[in-house]
C-alpha cells in the first residue's frame, strides 16, 4: 500500500490514534507547502527574465505601453511572491504549519498564471508569425517550469498552468487557418500532457513526503520507546541485565550492582553458562535461549565471593525480526529483605522469644521427622522443670526468673548433642531430645544412664542470679524409644509422667518412665480431685 493510502485511509500506521493521524497529516501538508516556498526566488526570477526576453521579442509588433504595463504587472506579482517567501522563511516552524501560507501562495500563483495568460491575449498577432512562435515557446516553457516547481500541491500547479497556457491554444483556434488550427491542437495536447505529468509528479512527491513522515514518525516513536526503556532500565527498583547468545553479560543497571554488591567491570563479560558458574542459573539462561523463558530462585554467588545474595530472576530471550534468538534480558528481584522477613516470621513461629530455644511446635516436628530418616537410632526424650521456680520469681523478681530460664536453656544446649534438640514448652518446663547409635541393650542402658547423670549434674549446679550464686535443682523425667517405631505424642506423655513422678517423690529427682507411673499419676489426680469442693 502506498504512503498516500496509509495516511488518508489508515491512521493505524501511527499507532491508530486519531490525534497521531491528524498530526501526521498536518506535517505532510506542511512539508508539501515547504517545497513550494523552498528557493522560490529561482523560478520567480527566471519568470521575470523570461518576461523581459518576451517583451524584447515583441517590441516591434506590440505597443510599448502595453508591453511595459504587462511587464510591470509581472514584476509586481513576482515581488509579492518573493515577499511572501521572505515572511514564510522568517516564521517559526509552528507558524509555517498554518493553512494561511498555502492560501496566499495559491492566490499568488493564480495571479502569476493570469499575467502570463494575459500575454497570450495581448501579444498574439497571427500576421507576425515569428513573434507568435516565440510567444508559444515562452509560455510553454513557463508552464513546464510550473510543473516542476508547483506540483507538490497539485491544485496550485493547476491554477498556474491553466491560466498561463490555456488562452494561447484558444487564440490559435479562433484565428482560423490550417496552420493556426494545427498549432492550437498541438498546444492543447501539450497542455494536457503538462497536466498529466504534473499530476503524476504530485503523487510521487506526496508518496515520498508521506514515506519520509512515516519513517521520521517511527524513528521518533522508536526513540521515545528507547528513552522510556532507558529510564526504566536506569531507575528501576529491580536489577536488569542483558546477555548475548553465549550467556555472557553485556550490560547491567546500577540496581543490579547494588543488589549483588559488585562492580560493573566484574559483571560485564561474566559468562552465566560457564562450567564454573552457578548451574541453576546456567539452566535458567539455557532455557531462555532455547525455549524463550527461564526462571531462577535461590542464593546467587559471584566468583570468589563467600557471601551470596538471595534473589529471584526471570530470563527472557530477545529475537530478531527473523525470529533468531540473539540473547536475552533478565529481571532480578532482591530477596534479601524477604528472606530476612521470612526468617523473622519463622523464628517467631518456631522459637521461644526469651530463651531462643525451639518451641513445642518445632520440637514435635523434629520428633516426627525421625520416623522418616533411613537410619534407626535409640532416642531419649527428657522432660524437666526447675524446682521452686515460683519462689525464685516471687523472691527475686521476674527478671531473675527470666535470667534463670535463659541459663537453663544454655546448659541444655550443651547436653543436646549434634542431632538432638532442646526446647522450652512453657513456663519453667523444658524438653530435650538426644539420639544414640547403640548396638546392644546393655550399651544402651549404660550410655543413657551416663548421659542423664551428666545432664542432671549440669542442670543442678549453681546459678548466678541478682548478684548471688543460688542452687536451683531440676525435676527430670525421661523415656527411651527406637526412632523407627514410636509415637511422638506418646513419648512426650511418658516423659511428662516420669517428670511428675520425680516431683511427687520430693523433687531434685531423676526418673525413667515405667508403666506403673501412669497408674500412679491417675490415682494422684483422682485423690486431688476428691478434695476439691463441689460447686
C-alpha positions as CSV (number, residue, x, y, z in Angstrom):
1,X,0.0,0.0,0.0
2,X,1.5,3.4,-1.0
3,X,2.1,6.1,1.7
4,X,-0.8,8.1,0.3
5,X,-3.3,5.3,1.2
6,X,-1.7,4.8,4.6
7,X,-2.2,8.4,5.5
8,X,-5.6,9.0,4.0
9,X,-7.2,5.7,4.8
10,X,-5.3,4.0,7.7
11,X,-4.3,6.1,10.7
12,X,-3.0,2.9,12.3
13,X,0.4,3.3,10.8
14,X,1.0,5.9,13.5
15,X,-0.4,3.8,16.3
16,X,-4.1,4.1,15.5
17,X,-4.8,7.2,17.4
18,X,-6.8,10.0,15.7
19,X,-4.5,12.6,17.2
20,X,-1.4,11.0,15.8
21,X,-3.1,10.6,12.3
22,X,-4.1,14.3,12.4
23,X,-0.6,15.3,13.4
24,X,0.9,13.3,10.6
25,X,-1.5,14.8,8.1
26,X,-0.6,18.3,9.2
27,X,3.1,17.5,9.0
28,X,2.6,16.1,5.5
29,X,0.8,19.2,4.3
30,X,3.5,21.4,5.9
31,X,6.2,19.5,4.1
32,X,4.5,20.0,0.8
33,X,3.9,23.7,1.4
34,X,7.6,24.0,2.4
35,X,8.6,22.6,-1.0
36,X,6.5,25.4,-2.7
37,X,8.4,28.1,-0.8
38,X,11.8,26.4,-1.0
39,X,14.1,28.5,-3.1
40,X,11.1,30.2,-4.6
41,X,13.4,33.1,-5.8
42,X,14.8,30.9,-8.5
43,X,11.6,30.3,-10.5
44,X,10.3,33.8,-9.8
45,X,13.5,35.5,-11.1
46,X,13.5,33.1,-14.1
47,X,10.0,34.1,-14.8
48,X,10.9,37.8,-14.7
49,X,13.9,37.1,-17.1
50,X,11.6,35.2,-19.4
51,X,9.2,38.1,-19.3
52,X,12.0,40.5,-20.2
53,X,13.0,38.4,-23.2
54,X,9.4,38.1,-24.3
55,X,8.8,41.9,-24.4
56,X,12.1,42.3,-26.2
57,X,11.0,39.9,-28.9
58,X,7.6,41.6,-29.1
59,X,8.9,45.2,-29.1
60,X,8.4,45.7,-32.8
61,X,4.9,44.1,-33.1
62,X,3.2,45.3,-29.9
63,X,2.8,48.8,-28.5
64,X,5.4,49.9,-26.0
65,X,2.8,50.9,-23.3
66,X,1.1,47.6,-23.5
67,X,4.4,45.7,-23.1
68,X,5.7,47.9,-20.3
69,X,2.3,47.7,-18.5
70,X,2.3,43.9,-18.7
71,X,5.9,43.6,-17.6
72,X,5.2,45.9,-14.6
73,X,2.3,43.6,-13.6
74,X,4.6,40.6,-13.8
75,X,7.3,42.3,-11.7
76,X,4.7,43.4,-9.2
77,X,3.3,39.9,-8.8
78,X,6.8,38.4,-8.7
79,X,7.8,40.9,-5.9
80,X,4.7,40.0,-3.9
81,X,5.6,36.3,-4.2
82,X,9.2,37.0,-3.1
83,X,8.0,39.0,-0.1
84,X,5.6,36.1,0.7
85,X,8.5,33.7,0.6
86,X,10.6,36.0,2.8
87,X,8.0,36.2,5.5
88,X,7.4,32.4,5.3
89,X,11.1,31.7,6.0
90,X,11.2,34.1,8.9
91,X,8.2,32.4,10.5
92,X,8.7,29.7,13.2
93,X,8.2,26.0,12.4
94,X,4.8,26.0,14.1
95,X,3.7,29.2,12.3
96,X,4.7,27.7,8.9
97,X,2.2,24.9,9.5
98,X,-0.7,27.4,9.4
99,X,-3.0,26.9,6.4
100,X,-2.8,30.7,5.5
101,X,0.6,30.2,3.8
102,X,-0.9,27.8,1.3
103,X,-3.9,30.0,0.7
104,X,-1.7,33.0,0.0
105,X,0.6,31.0,-2.2
106,X,-2.4,29.7,-4.1
107,X,-3.7,33.2,-4.8
108,X,-0.2,34.5,-5.8
109,X,0.3,31.5,-8.2
110,X,-3.2,32.2,-9.8
111,X,-2.3,35.8,-10.3
112,X,1.1,34.9,-11.9
113,X,-0.6,32.4,-14.2
114,X,-3.2,35.0,-15.1
115,X,-0.5,37.6,-16.0
116,X,1.2,35.0,-18.3
117,X,-2.2,34.1,-19.8
118,X,-2.8,37.8,-20.5
119,X,0.3,37.9,-22.6
120,X,-1.3,35.3,-24.9
121,X,-4.3,37.5,-25.3
122,X,-2.4,40.9,-25.5
123,X,0.6,39.9,-27.6
124,X,-1.0,37.3,-30.1
125,X,-0.6,38.5,-33.7
126,X,-1.1,35.9,-36.4
127,X,0.5,38.2,-39.0
128,X,3.7,38.2,-37.0
129,X,4.5,34.5,-37.1
130,X,8.0,34.9,-35.7
131,X,6.8,36.7,-32.6
132,X,3.8,34.4,-32.2
133,X,6.1,31.3,-32.3
134,X,8.4,33.0,-29.6
135,X,5.3,33.6,-27.5
136,X,4.3,30.0,-27.8
137,X,7.8,28.8,-26.8
138,X,8.0,31.2,-23.8
139,X,4.5,30.3,-22.5
140,X,5.2,26.5,-23.0
141,X,8.5,26.9,-21.1
142,X,6.8,28.8,-18.3
143,X,4.1,26.1,-18.0
144,X,6.7,23.4,-17.9
145,X,8.6,25.3,-15.2
146,X,5.4,25.5,-13.2
147,X,5.0,21.7,-13.4
148,X,8.4,21.1,-11.8
149,X,8.1,23.8,-9.1
150,X,4.5,23.7,-8.1
151,X,3.4,20.0,-8.4
152,X,3.9,19.3,-4.7
153,X,0.4,20.7,-4.3
154,X,-1.4,19.8,-7.5
155,X,-4.2,22.4,-7.2
156,X,-1.5,25.1,-7.0
157,X,0.0,23.8,-10.2
158,X,-3.4,23.8,-11.8
159,X,-4.2,27.4,-11.0
160,X,-0.9,28.5,-12.5
161,X,-0.7,26.2,-15.6
162,X,-4.3,26.6,-16.8
163,X,-4.5,30.4,-16.8
164,X,-0.9,30.7,-18.2
165,X,-1.2,28.2,-21.1
166,X,-4.9,27.8,-22.0
167,X,-5.5,31.2,-23.6
168,X,-2.8,30.6,-26.3
169,X,-4.3,27.5,-28.0
170,X,-7.7,29.2,-27.8
171,X,-6.2,32.2,-29.7
172,X,-4.8,29.9,-32.4
173,X,-8.1,28.0,-32.8
174,X,-10.0,31.3,-33.1
175,X,-7.7,32.9,-35.6
176,X,-8.5,30.4,-38.4
177,X,-6.3,28.8,-40.9
178,X,-4.9,25.3,-41.1
179,X,-1.6,26.1,-39.5
180,X,-3.2,28.0,-36.6
181,X,-5.7,25.2,-36.1
182,X,-2.8,22.7,-36.0
183,X,-0.9,24.9,-33.6
184,X,-4.0,25.2,-31.4
185,X,-4.5,21.4,-31.3
186,X,-0.8,20.8,-30.6
187,X,-0.8,23.3,-27.7
188,X,-3.9,21.7,-26.2
189,X,-2.2,18.3,-26.4
190,X,0.8,19.9,-24.8
191,X,-1.4,21.4,-22.0
192,X,-3.0,18.0,-21.4
193,X,0.4,16.4,-21.2
194,X,1.6,19.0,-18.7
195,X,-1.4,18.4,-16.5
196,X,-0.9,14.6,-16.6
197,X,2.8,15.0,-15.8
198,X,2.0,17.4,-13.0
199,X,-0.5,15.0,-11.5
200,X,1.9,12.1,-11.6
201,X,4.7,14.2,-10.2
202,X,2.4,15.4,-7.4
203,X,1.6,11.8,-6.4
204,X,5.3,10.9,-6.4
205,X,6.1,13.9,-4.3
206,X,3.2,13.1,-2.0
207,X,4.3,9.5,-1.6
208,X,7.9,10.4,-0.9
209,X,7.0,13.0,1.7
210,X,4.5,10.6,3.3
211,X,7.2,8.0,3.5
212,X,9.6,10.5,5.0
213,X,7.0,11.5,7.5
214,X,6.2,7.9,8.3
215,X,9.9,7.0,8.8
216,X,10.5,10.1,10.9
217,X,7.5,9.3,13.0
218,X,8.6,5.7,13.5
219,X,12.1,6.9,14.4
220,X,10.6,9.4,16.9
221,X,8.4,6.6,18.4
222,X,11.4,4.3,18.5
223,X,13.5,7.0,20.2
224,X,10.7,7.7,22.6
225,X,10.4,3.9,23.3
226,X,14.1,3.7,23.8
227,X,14.1,6.7,26.2
228,X,11.3,5.1,28.2
229,X,13.1,1.8,28.4
230,X,16.4,3.6,29.3
231,X,14.6,5.5,32.0
232,X,13.1,2.3,33.4
233,X,16.4,0.5,33.0
234,X,18.3,3.1,34.9
235,X,15.8,3.9,37.6
236,X,14.0,0.6,38.1
237,X,13.8,-0.8,41.7
238,X,14.7,-4.2,40.1
239,X,18.0,-5.3,38.7
240,X,18.2,-5.7,34.9
241,X,20.9,-7.3,32.8
242,X,21.4,-8.0,29.1
243,X,23.2,-11.2,27.9
244,X,24.2,-12.4,24.4
245,X,23.6,-15.8,22.8
246,X,26.6,-17.3,24.7
247,X,25.1,-16.3,28.0
248,X,27.7,-13.5,28.5
249,X,26.5,-10.4,30.4
250,X,26.8,-7.4,28.0
251,X,25.2,-4.7,30.2
252,X,23.5,-4.2,33.6
253,X,21.9,-1.4,35.5
254,X,23.1,0.2,38.7
255,X,20.4,-1.5,40.8
256,X,21.8,-4.9,40.0
257,X,25.2,-3.9,41.1
258,X,23.7,-2.6,44.3
259,X,21.8,-5.9,44.8
260,X,24.9,-8.1,44.3
261,X,27.3,-5.7,45.9
262,X,29.5,-5.9,42.8
263,X,31.4,-3.6,40.5
264,X,30.4,-3.0,36.8
265,X,33.7,-4.4,35.5
266,X,33.1,-7.6,37.4
267,X,29.7,-8.1,35.8
268,X,30.4,-7.2,32.2
269,X,31.8,-10.2,30.4
270,X,30.7,-12.7,33.1
271,X,29.5,-15.9,31.4
272,X,26.5,-17.4,33.1
273,X,26.8,-20.6,31.0
274,X,30.4,-21.3,32.1
275,X,31.0,-24.6,33.9
276,X,32.3,-22.7,36.9
277,X,29.1,-20.6,37.1
278,X,26.0,-21.4,39.2
279,X,24.5,-24.4,37.4
280,X,20.9,-23.5,38.3
281,X,21.5,-20.0,36.8
282,X,23.1,-21.7,33.8
283,X,20.0,-23.8,33.4
284,X,17.7,-20.8,33.5
285,X,19.8,-19.0,30.9
286,X,19.9,-22.0,28.7
287,X,16.1,-22.4,28.9
288,X,15.7,-18.8,27.9
289,X,17.9,-19.2,24.9
290,X,16.3,-22.5,23.8
291,X,12.6,-22.1,25.0
292,X,12.2,-18.4,25.3
293,X,11.9,-18.1,29.1
294,X,13.9,-19.2,32.2
295,X,13.5,-18.9,35.9
296,X,15.9,-18.9,38.9
297,X,15.3,-18.5,42.6
298,X,17.9,-19.1,45.2
299,X,21.1,-17.7,46.7
300,X,23.4,-16.5,44.0
301,X,27.2,-16.4,44.5
302,X,29.6,-14.5,42.3
303,X,33.0,-16.0,41.7
304,X,35.4,-15.7,44.6
305,X,32.7,-14.4,46.9
306,X,31.8,-16.2,50.1
307,X,28.6,-14.3,50.7
308,X,25.6,-15.0,48.4
309,X,22.6,-12.9,47.6
310,X,19.0,-14.3,47.8
311,X,17.2,-13.3,44.6
312,X,14.7,-14.3,42.0
313,X,15.4,-13.9,38.3
314,X,13.2,-14.0,35.2
315,X,15.1,-14.7,31.9
316,X,13.6,-13.9,28.5
317,X,15.1,-14.3,25.1
318,X,15.4,-11.4,22.6
319,X,14.6,-12.2,19.0
320,X,15.4,-10.5,15.7
321,X,12.8,-9.9,13.0
322,X,13.6,-13.3,11.6
323,X,12.9,-14.9,15.0
324,X,16.5,-15.6,15.6
325,X,17.5,-15.5,19.3
326,X,20.4,-13.1,19.7
327,X,20.5,-13.1,23.5
328,X,18.1,-12.0,26.3
329,X,17.3,-9.9,29.2
330,X,16.9,-10.8,32.9
331,X,14.9,-9.1,35.6
332,X,16.3,-9.7,39.0
333,X,14.4,-9.2,42.3
334,X,16.3,-8.9,45.6
335,X,15.0,-11.4,48.1
336,X,17.3,-10.3,50.9
337,X,14.7,-8.4,52.8
338,X,12.1,-11.1,52.0
339,X,14.4,-13.8,53.4
340,X,15.1,-11.7,56.4
341,X,11.3,-11.3,57.0
342,X,10.7,-15.0,56.4
343,X,13.5,-15.8,58.9
344,X,11.9,-13.5,61.5
345,X,8.5,-15.0,61.0
346,X,9.9,-18.5,61.2
347,X,11.8,-17.5,64.3
348,X,8.6,-16.2,65.9
349,X,6.6,-19.2,64.9
350,X,9.1,-21.9,66.0
351,X,11.4,-20.4,68.7
352,X,10.9,-19.2,72.2
353,X,11.4,-15.4,72.4
354,X,13.0,-15.5,75.8
355,X,15.4,-18.4,75.7
356,X,15.9,-18.6,71.9
357,X,15.2,-22.3,72.1
358,X,12.9,-24.2,69.8
359,X,9.3,-24.2,71.0
360,X,6.8,-27.1,71.3
361,X,5.8,-27.0,67.6
362,X,9.4,-27.3,66.2
363,X,10.2,-30.0,68.8
364,X,7.3,-32.1,67.7
365,X,8.2,-31.6,64.1
366,X,11.7,-32.8,64.9
367,X,10.3,-35.9,66.6
368,X,8.0,-36.7,63.6
369,X,11.0,-36.2,61.2
370,X,12.8,-39.1,63.0
371,X,10.3,-41.6,61.6
372,X,11.3,-40.6,58.0
373,X,15.0,-41.0,58.5
374,X,16.7,-44.0,57.0
375,X,19.0,-45.0,59.9
376,X,17.3,-46.3,63.1
377,X,18.6,-44.9,66.3
378,X,17.9,-45.0,70.0
379,X,16.2,-41.9,71.2
380,X,15.8,-40.2,74.6
381,X,13.2,-37.6,75.4
382,X,13.7,-35.7,78.7
383,X,11.1,-33.6,80.4
384,X,12.1,-31.3,83.2
385,X,11.1,-28.2,85.2
386,X,13.0,-26.2,87.8
387,X,12.1,-26.9,91.4
388,X,10.7,-23.9,93.3
389,X,10.7,-21.7,90.3
390,X,7.7,-19.7,91.6
391,X,9.7,-19.0,94.8
392,X,12.5,-17.5,92.7
393,X,10.1,-15.3,90.8
394,X,8.3,-14.2,94.0
395,X,11.5,-13.6,96.0
396,X,14.0,-12.2,93.4
397,X,11.6,-10.9,90.8
398,X,10.5,-11.9,87.3
399,X,13.8,-10.6,85.8
400,X,15.7,-13.1,87.9
401,X,13.3,-15.8,86.9
402,X,13.8,-15.0,83.2
403,X,17.5,-15.0,83.8
404,X,17.3,-18.4,85.3
405,X,15.4,-19.8,82.3
406,X,18.0,-18.4,79.9
407,X,20.8,-20.0,81.9
408,X,19.0,-23.3,81.9
409,X,18.5,-23.1,78.2
410,X,22.2,-22.5,77.5
411,X,23.1,-25.6,79.7
412,X,20.6,-27.7,77.9
413,X,22.2,-26.8,74.6
414,X,25.5,-28.2,75.9
415,X,23.8,-31.5,76.5
416,X,21.7,-32.0,73.4
417,X,24.4,-33.2,71.0
418,X,24.7,-32.7,67.2
419,X,21.4,-34.4,66.2
420,X,19.5,-33.6,69.4
421,X,17.3,-30.6,70.3
422,X,16.4,-28.7,73.4
423,X,13.1,-26.8,73.6
424,X,11.1,-24.7,76.0
425,X,7.5,-25.8,76.3
426,X,6.0,-23.2,78.7
427,X,6.9,-21.6,82.0
428,X,9.8,-23.4,83.5
429,X,9.1,-26.7,81.6
430,X,11.8,-27.8,79.2
431,X,12.2,-30.8,76.9
432,X,15.3,-32.4,75.3
433,X,15.8,-34.9,72.6
434,X,19.1,-36.9,72.4
435,X,20.0,-39.6,69.9
436,X,22.5,-42.5,70.2
437,X,24.0,-45.1,67.9
438,X,23.7,-48.2,70.1
439,X,24.1,-51.8,69.1
440,X,23.1,-53.6,72.3
441,X,20.6,-53.2,75.2
442,X,23.4,-53.2,77.8
443,X,25.3,-50.5,76.0
444,X,22.0,-48.6,75.7
445,X,21.3,-48.7,79.4
446,X,24.9,-47.6,80.3
447,X,25.0,-44.7,77.8
448,X,21.6,-43.5,78.8
449,X,22.5,-43.5,82.5
450,X,25.7,-41.7,81.9
451,X,24.0,-39.1,79.7
452,X,21.2,-38.5,82.3
453,X,23.7,-38.2,85.2
454,X,25.8,-35.8,83.3
455,X,22.7,-33.8,82.4
456,X,21.4,-33.7,86.0
457,X,24.9,-32.6,87.1
458,X,25.0,-29.8,84.6
459,X,21.5,-28.5,85.5
460,X,21.9,-28.9,89.3
461,X,24.8,-26.5,89.5
462,X,24.6,-23.0,91.0
463,X,23.1,-20.1,89.0
464,X,24.2,-16.5,89.2
465,X,21.0,-14.5,89.9
466,X,20.7,-10.9,91.1
467,X,24.4,-10.8,92.2
468,X,24.3,-14.1,94.1
469,X,25.1,-17.7,93.3
470,X,22.0,-19.8,94.1
471,X,21.5,-23.5,93.8
472,X,18.4,-24.5,91.9
473,X,17.6,-28.1,91.2
474,X,15.6,-29.7,88.4
475,X,13.0,-32.5,88.5
476,X,13.7,-34.7,85.5
477,X,11.7,-37.5,83.8
478,X,12.8,-39.3,80.7
479,X,11.9,-42.2,78.4
480,X,13.7,-44.1,75.7
481,X,12.4,-45.2,72.2
482,X,13.5,-46.6,68.9
483,X,13.4,-44.0,66.1
484,X,12.0,-46.4,63.6
485,X,8.9,-47.3,65.7
486,X,7.4,-44.7,68.1
487,X,4.5,-42.3,68.6
488,X,5.6,-38.8,69.2
489,X,2.7,-37.8,71.4
490,X,3.0,-41.0,73.5
491,X,6.7,-40.4,74.0
492,X,6.1,-36.9,75.2
493,X,3.4,-38.1,77.5
494,X,5.6,-40.8,79.0
495,X,8.5,-38.3,79.7
496,X,5.9,-35.8,81.2
497,X,4.6,-38.6,83.5
498,X,8.1,-39.5,84.6
499,X,8.9,-35.9,85.4
500,X,5.8,-35.5,87.6
501,X,6.7,-38.8,89.4
502,X,10.1,-37.1,90.1
503,X,8.3,-34.2,91.6
504,X,6.0,-36.5,93.6
505,X,9.0,-38.1,95.2
506,X,10.3,-34.9,96.6
507,X,11.9,-33.0,93.7
508,X,15.5,-32.9,92.6
509,X,14.9,-36.4,91.3
510,X,15.8,-38.2,88.0
511,X,13.2,-40.8,86.9
512,X,12.9,-43.0,83.9
513,X,9.3,-43.8,82.7
514,X,7.8,-47.1,83.8
515,X,4.2,-48.2,83.0
516,X,3.2,-48.2,86.7
517,X,3.8,-44.4,86.8
518,X,0.8,-43.8,84.6
519,X,-1.5,-45.5,87.1
520,X,0.1,-43.6,90.0
521,X,-0.4,-40.4,88.1
522,X,-4.1,-41.3,87.6
523,X,-4.6,-42.2,91.3
524,X,-2.9,-39.0,92.4
525,X,-5.2,-37.0,90.1
526,X,-8.3,-38.8,91.5
527,X,-7.3,-38.2,95.1
528,X,-6.6,-34.5,94.4
529,X,-10.0,-34.2,92.6
530,X,-11.8,-35.8,95.6
531,X,-10.8,-32.9,97.9
532,X,-12.0,-30.2,95.6
533,X,-15.1,-28.5,96.9
534,X,-18.3,-29.0,94.9
535,X,-19.8,-26.0,93.2
